Amino acid sequence: MIKDAAEKIRANVQKVIVGKDEVIDQVLTAVLCEGHVLLEDVPGIGKTTLARAVASSLGCTFRRLQFTPDLLPSDVTGLNWFNQKRQEFEFRPGPIISQVVLADEINRATPRTQSALLEAMQERQVTVDGVTRPLPRPFLVLATQNPVELEGTFPLPEAQIDRFFIKITVGYPGQAEENEILERFRLSDPLPELQEVTSPEEILALQQERRRIRVEVSLRDYIVRVARATRENAEIELGASPRATMALYQASQAWAALQGRDFVLPDDVKRLAPAVLSHRLMISAQAQLRGRRPEELIEDIVAAVPVPVEA
């Protein structure tokens, strides 16, 4: 069921996004786990287009929020305003009260505004003036940021970046893919005509089905050992949190389901570990001076941790 639904969504997104099957599947992995996605790459790669194509395919309510330095927390969560006709306060919901939220250029907002997302991303609720309101389900934040532009940006704090289920780098297209992009967009932009191919109710059902994907005890222990190894590595100052361990466990289930399996393999864990864990690490100054990247450290750790084998 999950594989069939994923193929429909993937085919629909590919009407706009050329190639990038792996990237689309990583986004679908997050959707199956109701996890948030951080799309990080240089401008013009198609981060925002990918996020909009996924949102259009899911059939969920969608809001886009353009992050800027003058954006206020109330612009995200909503506010209470006084209705003079009724002589009472009314709540005006912000863009965060939606099922799919596109947080475009999220690192351009101040830390105060970025923190307005913390409660929503973790607890699926917002609190305004002491009143807590649950968010509609499924709830998914698709955020984009540019890693090379530093002027006028504010790095995401560790507490917030840890709430992103997965960080995805889109990457440049190949030569044939870039030629296909020119041909596909020659007459018109296919994004506005994109139709939904699923519904929120189906997505919630798929998320429940994902939970039933089998993970053997030895493989579950392998996931824990990989996460704990990041906390014991000399090149890493801040390792993966228990939230990250849970994310890797859930992502492995989702990836197995996308391949049509009802069980997780060690290769699923190895494949997803860099995308799920690397953005949560804080590497040491010495490792940075040597040019080490978090993704490389995770790959080294995965290669060093013994893989469970059948007795």
N, C-alpha and C positions, 0 to 999 in steps of 0.2 A: 504493500500500500504506500509506504513512504517513498520507495524508489519510483513508482509510477507518478505520484504527485510531484516529486522533485524533477522528473523529466519534463513534465508540463511546464513548470515554472522556469526551468533552465532554458527550454526551447523558446519560451516567450521573451525572456531577458535577452537571448541571443539574437532576437530581431533587431535589437539596438546595439548591444555590445558584441563586437567581433572577437572571436576567440575567447581567451581568458576562462576556459572551462574550470580550471583549478580555482580561480578566484571566485567564480559564481558558486561553486560547490562549498567553498569555505563560508560564504555568506549564508547559504542554505543550512550549513551545519549550525551556525549561530541561531538561525530562525527556529530550527527544530529544538534548540535548547532554550529558547526565549532569552538569548544573550545579546549583548550590545556589540556593535562592530565599529572599530576605528579604522578608517581607510586613510592611509598615510602615503603620500607620494607627491611628486613635483606637479606643478600646474599643467592642465591640458591633457592629462592621462585618461580622464573619464571617471573620476571618483564620484562626482555629483551625478553624472549621467547614470552610472551603475546603481547608485542608491535610489534614484528616482525610478529606474526601470524595475528594480526589485519591489519597491513600494507599490507601483502600478499593478504588478502581477499578483500581489497578495490579496487584493480586494479589501484592504483595511483602510480605516480613516487615516489620512496623511496630512501632516503639517510640516512646513519648512521654516527653519529659524536661522536667519543669517547672523552669525555672531560678529559683533563689532565692539570696540573698546567702550562705547557709550551705552551698551546694552545693560539694562538693570535686571536684578533677580525677578522683579514683578513682571517684566516683559516675558519671562520664561514660564513662571508658575501661574500668573494671573493675579488679580487684585480685587479688593472690595471697593466699590464706588457708590456714592450716595445718589440714589434716584430721587430727584426733587418732586416728581409727580407722585410717587408712592410714599415719599418721606421715609425711606428706609434704605439700608445698604443692600446691594446686590453683588453677587460674585460674578466677575467676568473672567472666564477660564483663559489661561495662557496656551500657547502652542504645545506645551508639554502634555496637555490632556488630550492625547490622541493615541492611536494604536501604533503608528509608525511615525517617528520624528526624525527629520533630517537636520542635524546640527552642523551646518556648513561653516567651515573654517573655525572650528571650535576653539582653537588656541588664540584667537584674536580677542576674545572676551577676557575681562579681568577675573582674577581668582574668585572674587566675591560672586560674580555672576556664574562662573563655572560651578561653584559650590551649590547653586540652586538645583543642579541636576543630581546631586548625590542621593538624596532621599528617593527620588523618582526611579533612578537606575537600580537601586538595591532593593527597596521595599515596595516598589510599584504603587506609590502614593505620594501626594503632595500635601503640605501643611501650610495654610495661609491664615494669618491672624488667629492661630490656635485651633483652627478647624482642619481636620484631616480628611482628604477626599481620595478614594481609591481610583487608580487609573484603569482605563479599559484594557481588557486582555484580548489577544496577546499584545504585549508592549515591547517595542523594539526601538532603540536609538541607533541611527546610522550617522556617525560623525566623520567629518573629513578634516584633514589638516595638512599643511605644507611643511615638510621637515627642513627645507633649506632657507626659508625666509624667516629671519629672526627679528627684524625691525617691526615694532608694533604688535608683537605677539607675546603671549604669556604661557610658558610651559605648563602642561597639565600636572597638577599635584599628584603624588603617589596614590593618595586615597581615591582619586577619581579614575586614574588610569588603570588601577586594579579592578575597577568595576566594568571595564570593557572585557567582554568575553574573549575576543580575538582581535588581533591587529593584522591588517591585510595590506600588503604592498601590491599595487596593481601592475606596475612595470610597463615599459614601452612595448608596443606591438611589434611583431615581426614584419618583414618587408611585404609578404603576401597579405598579411592582415591589414597593414596600413593602406595598401592598394584597395582592399575590399571596403575599408572605411570610406575612402573617397568615392567609390562607386555607390555605396549604400546611401550616402548622404548627398548624392549629386542633385537629385530632384527635390527632396523634402526630408524633413527630420522625422524618423519613424516613431520617436518617443511619444508625441502627443496622441498618436493613434493606438498606443499599446492598451490592450484590454486585460482585465483581471482574469485569471485562470483558476483561482481558488477562493476560499472564503475564510473569515476569521474562525468560524466553527470548525472547518476542516483542519486549519492549522493547529488549533487546540487539540483536536483528536490525534493529529500526527505527533504532537509533542508528548501526549500520553503514551502513544505506541512506542516512541523512542525510549521511554523509560524501561520498557520490557526487553530491550536488547540485552542479551546475556553477556556478563563479564565474569570470567572465572576468577576464583579467589587468588590464584597465583598472578593473574594479570592485574588484578586490582592492587595487589602488593607491589607489583612492578611500577605502576603509576605513582604510588606513594613514594617509592624509593627514588624515582626520577625527580620528584618535587623536592624531597628532602636533600638530595644531592646538590641542589642549587643553593641550599643554606649552608652547606659545608665546604663549598668551593672557595679557594683562597682569592680568586679573581672577582668574586661577587660579594659586595657589601650587604645587599639586601636581596634575599632569595624569594622564591615563590611562596605565597601565602596559602593557607588551607583553602581559601576561595579559588585559588589557581589550581590546586589539586582537584577540586570538585569540577572545575571547568574542563580540565583535561580528561577526566573520567566521562563527563557528559558528551564532550566533543567526539571522543572515540566511539561512543555508542551511535551518535548521529552519523559519523562518517561510515561506520559499518552498515547502517541502515540505507545510506545513499548508494552503497555498492550492492544492495539486495541481500545482505546477510543479516541473520538474527543473532550473531555473536561477534565479539571484538577480537581482533588479532593484534599481536605486538606491533606489526607494521602500521596499524592505524594510530597507535600511540606515537610511534616514531615520526610519522608524517605530520602530525598536528602539533607536536610539542613546541617547535620553534614559534609557530603563529600564536599559540595560546599562552606560552610562558615568557617569551623574550621581552615583551614590553613591560612586564611586571618586575624586571630585575633592575638593580642598581649596581653597575660594575665598578670596580675599584679604579682609582686614579692611575695606578700603574698599568692596569689592563687597557685603559683608554689611551695611554701614551704609546702602548704597543700596537694600537690600532685594532684591538679586539672588539668585535661586535657582539651584542647579546645573542643573536641568532647562532653565531659560531660557537659560543660557550654552551648553548643548549644542545647543539649537535654533538659537541664533544662529550657532554654529560650523558646523553642518550647512548652514544657509542660505548661509553665506559660501564654503564650499569648493565649487569648480566640480564639477558632476556630469559624469561621462564620457558622451559622446554617440557614437552610431554614426557612423563615418566616411562 
